[in-house]
Amino acid sequence: MLSKDQRHRRIQDIIAQDSIATQAELVARLRAEGIVVTQATVSRDINELRLVRLPVGKGRHRYSLAQVNHHDTTQVELERLFQNFVTDVDRGENVLVIRTADGHATGVALLLDRLRRDDIVGTIAGEDTIFVVARSVQDGEVLMEEFNEMMLG
C-alpha cells in the first residue's frame, strides 16, 4: 500500500503524462495501476496538491500542477484568470464570494493563496465558488473593489 506522499507523487506523474479531465478518470487510472483509492480520497488529494483544471479546447479541461512561483507573475496570472473566468464577486462583511466558470475556482484560489497577502486570512474553493476571508470588514471592502477592477480588466 502506498503512503499518501507516494500516492501524491504518482498523481503528479499521471497528470504530467496524460490528459486527465475528471476525478473519476484519475481514480480509474490509479486503480488500473493497482492503487486502491476512492473518489473522496482523490478529491482531497487534488485539493492538497492544489491542482488546477486548465482548458484544452472544445469545452474540455485537464488537471495540471500550477506553475506560478513569483509574486509579480502570480499577480499577472491572477488578473488574467479574473478577466477570463470570474463571473461575479459579492461580499458580506469580511467574507467575499467569488463565482467562476465551472472548474476554475481552485486555480483562482491557488493564486490568491500564493500572494500571501496579510489582508486575506484564507480561501476555500469548490468547482465554481471561492470563499475569501478578509482580515477585517475594511479589508473586505478594499478586496471587493480590487477584485471587481481585475474582473473588468
Buried (B, 14 or more C-beta within 10 A) or exposed (E): EBEEEEBBEBBBEBBEEEEBBBBEBBBEBBEEEEBEBEEEBBEEBBBEBBBBBBBEEEEEBBBBEBEBEEEEEBBEBBBEBBEEBBEEBEBEEBBBEBBBBEBBBBBBBBBBBBEEEEBBBEBEBEEBBBBBBBBEEEBBBEBBEEBBEBBEE
